[in-house]
């Protein structure tokens, strides 16, 4: 997912998020993208989302931003010392966070 002047519109994810009604299942996002002619890279991004269901476009964008942040960090431990991968992006920060260490996913 690229940003800026050189962004390839074919690889843009937000237009595919506008093509579905929420709440939506992860598989429905991937199918809608495929039906709209999205490249395989965009379809695979949807298939790899951590949650099985999304209540809003903003929820999807939050998980994508968190995944991009983690990818940029090289999967280093977070500030609470826990290494996280794409299966639990943001989840344990909200559900199992120690007192005083929770933050918005």
Buried (B, 14 or more C-beta within 10 A) or exposed (E): BEEEEEEEEEEBBEEBBEBBEEEBEBEBBBBBBBEEEBEEEBBEBBEBBBBEBBEEBEBBBBBBBBBEEBEEEEEEEBEEEEEBEBEEBBBBBEEEEEEEEBEEB
